[in-house]
Amino acid sequence: MDTPRIRILATGGTIAGSAGSAIERGYRPGQIGVAELLGAAETLGLDAAFAGRDIAAIGSQDIGWPQWDALHREIVAAMADDGVDGVIVTHGTDTAEETAFLLDLTLPAGKPVVLVGAMRPADAVGSDGMRNLANAVRVAGDTAAAGRGVLVVMSDQVFAAIDVRKAATGGAEAFRGFPRGPIGNVTPTSLDWFGPPDRSGRGARFAWPDALPKVAILHAYAGMDADAVGCSLGNGAAGLVLAGLGQGNAPGPVIEALAISGVPVVRSSRVDQGSVDRNLEVDDDRYGFVAARGLGPAKSRILLQVLLASGMRDPARMQEEFDRR
Ligand SMILES: NC(=O)CC[C@H](N)C(=O)O
């Protein structure tokens, strides 16, 4: 293949983070702009041609609608540009799963779109940023990366947006995939996919919304009372996601309050692994709840926001979307 032409959209995060010294513990994410990032990437001698754009320079804990809207617009433009073969988004790791999944729901299968981050700042000893970026270049430049949805590259592994979660607060290998683990292994000089693309030719699942409605996540715990439900509704939540116990459970009074909340309710789990299925201990049919299946709370919230933005209200229709992969 000809030298792949990669567009890099920078948003910040630890991959652009700096402590000012290799032995400094504290650091600030989003300190290194795309020009400097590209300069560093050029020195690696990768077989790729780069162009870049700064979308934001933030820790991803601060990401939200304005950055997502800009990012989506830039990626759509890059997909339509004959001079671009693949897109890389540099991103903080804290909310990479949310951004990746939102883009996954709203972009057509076409050119590869790859999110990449780092767990150690650029000037730390053993920084993982440049290796992850080199790996992302390898993936974004591979035509077989298209048709797999939005991808996340971390620690020599490729994850699909629908599976990926940040599963550890520290260490370079902080990302896991559920229910599928990684769908490929990557190094700067190799790329192995574990199967063929599963989304080839698919259009965008949802149109890009005009805005995302307010949806709250309620984290369940032993002894939880129903206050959180009332607070969220009082603050204008248009939907609620329960980060429930085990299979999406919560104490009886919480379930009862959710049932009469008058807004769509998705039951997910605070547990990292496994799915939440319908009508196991909670009678979803009776209460009108939606079971999150394989999606964790953060991604359940994104999907519920997109469904609400599309005008959907019927829990049965919503369940079909949560059942889809
Ligand atoms: N490893 C990281 O990228 C964390 C830095 C920051 N909290 C962010 O998510 O952007």
The ligand as a Tripos MOL2 file, in Angstrom:
@<TRIPOS>MOLECULE
LIG
   10     9     1     0     0
SMALL
NO_CHARGES

@<TRIPOS>ATOM
      1 N1         -4.0670    8.7780   31.5290 N.am      1 LIG1
      2 C1         -4.7870    9.8420   31.2350 C.2       1 LIG1
      3 O1         -4.9460   10.2170   30.0890 O.2       1 LIG1
      4 C2         -5.4490   10.5600   32.3960 C.3       1 LIG1
      5 C3         -5.3160   12.0580   32.2770 C.3       1 LIG1
      6 C4         -6.6220   12.7960   32.3580 C.3       1 LIG1
      7 N2         -7.3140   12.5550   33.5710 N.3       1 LIG1
      8 C5         -7.4550   12.4670   31.1490 C.2       1 LIG1
      9 O2         -8.2510   11.5890   31.1480 O.co2     1 LIG1
     10 O3         -7.2570   13.1240   30.1580 O.co2     1 LIG1
@<TRIPOS>BOND
     1     1     2 1
     2     2     3 2
     3     2     4 1
     4     4     5 1
     5     5     6 1
     6     6     7 1
     7     6     8 1
     8     8     9 2
     9     8    10 1
@<TRIPOS>SUBSTRUCTURE
     1 LIG1         1 GROUP 0 **** ****
